[in-house]
Amino acid sequence: MVTLKKITILDEKMKESIALTIPEDREDYVKSNAIALSDDFEYNRRKIAVWESRAIYADDKMVGLICFNYYTNDPFYKEPCYRIRPFAVDKNSAGLGYEKDSLTVLLDEIRKKPFGDAEAVFATYHPDDKDARELYDSFGFAKTELDLTADDDDECEDIIARLAI
């Protein structure tokens, strides 16, 4: 059974999260947990948007990290929304279904709108990341025409997919 537990850069479980290793075939698509947790700290410190990080647990073992944002007045998204960041489970736990299970649990949390109302959740992933595309497609996410490369603050070429909630 997969559960998600809030984790921050100041959490005692932070070292355990940072020690997890992204599978080699996902390294080009996913930030390290250390960078994700530091982004969490920076986004919240600067009040850019709500950034939440969740440690992914399979039973009592930490197997990954999944992060999401909540935006209210972001000119890019043009609607209050949640955004799921690219994520992966530890290389020793990859391929066991934890990715799908953790996304299911996170979407259940997001549908409760813990930080405010929203009509949609967006997911971002690299264009070459076939596994992420298949995962999000299986949940009904649809590719949008939104382009992060047009945003001066984020020079990535990620695909942005949307799911109504």
C-alpha positions in Angstrom: 0.0 0.0 0.0 1.3 3.4 -1.0 1.0 6.5 1.3 2.3 10.0 1.0 3.7 12.0 3.9 4.6 15.6 3.8 8.4 16.3 3.9 10.4 19.5 3.9 14.0 20.4 3.6 14.1 20.7 7.4 12.4 17.3 8.0 14.3 14.6 9.8 13.5 12.3 6.9 15.1 14.6 4.4 18.4 12.7 4.4 16.6 9.5 3.6 14.8 11.2 0.7 18.0 12.6 -0.7 19.7 9.2 -0.4 17.2 7.7 -2.9 18.5 7.3 -6.4 16.7 8.1 -9.6 16.8 5.2 -12.1 19.4 5.9 -14.8 16.9 5.9 -17.6 15.0 8.8 -15.7 17.9 11.0 -14.8 17.4 13.3 -17.8 13.8 13.8 -16.9 13.6 14.3 -13.1 15.4 16.5 -10.7 17.2 14.9 -7.8 15.3 14.9 -4.5 17.8 17.3 -3.0 17.0 19.9 -5.7 13.3 19.3 -5.4 13.4 19.8 -1.7 15.5 23.0 -2.1 13.0 24.3 -4.7 10.2 23.5 -2.1 12.0 25.7 0.4 12.7 28.5 -2.1 9.2 28.6 -3.6 7.6 28.9 -0.1 10.2 31.3 1.2 9.7 33.7 -1.7 6.0 33.0 -1.8 6.2 32.2 -5.6 3.5 29.5 -5.1 2.6 26.8 -2.7 5.1 24.0 -3.2 4.4 20.7 -1.3 6.7 17.7 -1.3 5.4 14.2 -0.3 7.6 11.3 0.5 6.3 8.2 -1.2 6.0 5.2 1.2 5.4 1.6 0.2 4.2 0.1 3.5 6.8 1.6 5.9 9.7 2.1 3.4 10.4 5.4 1.7 10.6 4.8 -2.1 10.3 8.2 -3.7 9.3 11.8 -3.7 6.5 13.6 -5.5 6.0 17.3 -5.5 3.2 19.6 -6.5 2.3 23.3 -6.6 -0.9 25.4 -6.1 -1.2 28.5 -8.2 -4.0 31.1 -7.8 -3.1 34.2 -10.0 -0.4 32.8 -12.2 -0.5 34.5 -15.7 0.8 31.4 -17.3 -1.9 29.0 -16.3 -4.7 31.6 -16.3 -6.7 29.7 -13.8 -6.3 28.5 -10.2 -4.7 25.1 -10.5 -2.5 22.5 -9.1 0.7 21.3 -10.9 2.4 18.0 -10.4 6.2 18.1 -10.9 8.2 15.4 -12.7 8.9 12.6 -10.3 10.3 9.1 -10.0 10.7 6.4 -7.4 14.0 5.0 -6.2 15.8 2.8 -8.7 15.4 -0.2 -6.4 11.6 0.2 -6.4 11.0 1.3 -10.0 8.6 -0.7 -12.1 6.7 -2.1 -9.1 3.6 0.2 -9.7 4.5 2.8 -7.1 4.5 5.6 -9.6 0.8 4.9 -10.5 -0.2 4.3 -6.9 1.4 7.5 -5.7 -0.2 9.5 -8.5 -3.6 8.0 -7.5 -3.1 9.0 -3.9 -1.9 12.5 -4.8 -4.8 13.1 -7.1 -7.2 12.1 -4.4 -5.5 14.7 -2.1 -5.6 17.4 -4.8 -9.3 16.7 -5.5 -10.0 17.8 -1.9 -8.4 21.1 -2.9 -6.2 21.4 0.2 -4.9 24.9 -0.7 -7.9 26.3 -2.5 -10.3 25.9 -5.3 -9.1 24.9 -8.7 -10.7 23.5 -11.9 -7.6 21.7 -13.1 -4.4 19.9 -12.3 -1.5 20.2 -14.7 1.4 17.7 -15.0 4.7 18.5 -16.6 7.1 16.0 -18.2 9.9 15.9 -20.7 8.8 15.2 -24.3 11.1 12.1 -24.5 9.8 10.7 -21.2 7.5 7.9 -22.6 6.9 6.5 -19.1 5.5 9.8 -17.8 3.4 10.3 -20.9 1.9 6.9 -20.6 1.3 7.3 -16.9 -0.5 10.7 -17.3 -2.4 9.5 -20.3 -3.8 6.6 -18.3 -5.3 9.1 -15.8 -6.9 11.1 -18.6 -4.5 14.0 -18.7 -4.6 15.7 -22.1 -1.6 17.5 -23.7 -2.0 21.3 -23.8 -0.5 23.9 -26.1 1.0 25.7 -23.1 4.7 26.3 -23.6 7.0 26.7 -20.6 9.9 27.8 -22.8 8.1 31.2 -23.3 8.4 31.8 -19.5 11.7 33.6 -18.7 11.9 31.9 -15.3 11.6 28.4 -16.6 13.8 27.4 -19.6 12.5 23.9 -20.0 10.8 22.2 -22.9 8.4 20.1 -20.8 5.0 18.9 -22.1 2.1 20.3 -20.0 -0.9 18.1 -19.7 -4.2 19.0 -18.1 -6.8 17.1 -16.1 -10.1 18.7 -15.0 -10.8 18.1 -11.4 
